[in-house]
Amino acid sequence: MYTTHTKSLLNDARAERDALISLRRHFHMHPEISGQERETQAFVCATLEAWGIAASPLGETGVVATLKGAEPGPCMLLRADMDALPIDETAPVPFRSRVPGVMHACGHDTHMAMLLVAAKMLRERGLPRGSVRCLFQPAEEGGGGAQMMIDAGVLRAPVPDAALALHVWSLFATGEVAIIDGPVMAAVDGFEIEITGRGTHGATPESGIDPIAIAAQLVTAAQQIVARRIAPHDAAVLTFGRIQGGSAFNIIPEQVRLLGTLRSFVPEVRAQLRDALADLVAHLPAAMGATGRIAYFTEHAATVNDPRIAAVVRDLAASLPGVTAIQPRPLMAGEDFGLILAQVPGAMILVGCGGSTPADAAPHHHPDFAVDEDCLPMGTALLVGTAERFLATR
C-alpha cells in the first residue's frame, strides 16, 4: 500500500494543479497583513470543511485541522504561513493584489494553497496510522505568529513527533528543492537605537551636540563588529535599514533614530553581536557628549533542520520525477518556524519557484515578486509524501 502511494504521489498532486492555482490566486488577490488574516482564516476553514476536513480557528487568526489515521501512531505537524506584506504590487500578472499597498511578496499564498491541497490528498489517500496536524499560521512577517500558535496549544494534545514547512524560493529554479541539514535560516534580531544630543541652529554647531554626526560615526564603527569581533568562519550580518532625524536643512536636531537587524546562526555569535552593538551604543555617543540607547525586538532563533527529518524528505525527493534535491549554504533570511523546530524535530524545505532562469526572478519582499506555479504540485507532493513516509516508518 505504501509503495503504491509513493508511485502515484506526483501524478495525484499534478491532478490537483487547477485547484492549487485557483487557491493560490485567490489568496494572492486578497492579501492580509500580519494579525489581520480574518478573511483568510474564514476562507481556509470553509475550504477544509467543504472537503470534509474539520477545521478550527486557533488564536485570533490561525487555523488548525487534524487528520487521523485508522490506527494510533505518531503525529506530524505541517505548517503554512498566511500573512502578506505592506508592499504595493507591480508584478505584471492578471491576478494582482486587489488591496492597495498589500501583496503576497514572499509566497505565503502558495504555502497555503499547497497545504490545503495536501490535506485534501491525505484525507483521500487515507492514513493507515497516526495523525497529521495542519497549521495555518498568521503573522510570520515579524508579528510573532509562531509563538502565538505555540501559546494557543498547537504543540499539545498530542505533542507532534515531527514538523515540516515549505517555503518557495525564487532564487532556485523550479524543480530544485533545497534540503539542508542543520541551520537553514538565521536568527533574527531587530534593533532600534536612539542617539540624543542637544539641538541648535545649524549655523552654531558649537552650541549643541549633533546626533546626526554621531549617528554617522556609529554606523561606520558598527561595521567593525562583524569585520573584527566575529571570527571569519562564523556567519553574521549587521545591517542598518533606516535613519530618521531632523526637520529642516538648518537645524541640528535633538535626536536621531536608527533601525536595523542582526543575523546569525550560532547562539554564541548572536550574543556577541548583541553585546558588542550595545557596548558601542553606550560608549561612542557618550564620548561625544550625547547619550545612546538600544532596544531589541522581533527576535527569534535560527531555523535548524533535524538531519533525520531532512533525510526523509531527501529520500522522497529522489523518487519524484523532475525534482532535484540541492544543499545550498544556509540563508541569512529569517523564519519564525525556528521556534517550532526548537521544540519539535523537523525541517524547513525550500522549493524553487524561479522558473528556468532564477537569476532573472525578482527577490522576495520585492513588488515584482512572482512565482512559477509549476512548483505547486511538487511542493504539495513533498508535504503529502513526507507525512506518509514518516507515519509509515516511525
Buried (B, 14 or more C-beta within 10 A) or exposed (E): EEEEBBEEBBEBBBEBBEBBBEBBBBBBBBBBBBBBBEEBBEBBBEBBEEBEBEBEBBBBBBBBBBBBBEEEBBBBBBBBBBBBBEBEBEBEEEBBBEBEEBBBBBBBBBBBBBBBBBBBBBBEBEBBBBBBBBBBBBBBBBBBBBBBBBEBEBBEEEEBBBBBBBBBBBBBBBBBBBBBBEBBBBBBBBBBBBBBBBBBEBEEEEEBBBBBBBBEBBBEEBEEBBEEBBEEEBBBBBEBEEBEBBEEEEBBBBBBBBBBBBBBBBEEBBEBBBEBBBEBBEEBBEEBEBBBBBEEEBBBBBBBBBEEBBBBBBBBBEBBEEBEBBEBEBBBBBBBBBBBBBEBBBBBBBBBBBBEEBEEBBBBEBBBBBBBBBBBBBBBBBBBBBBBBBBBEB
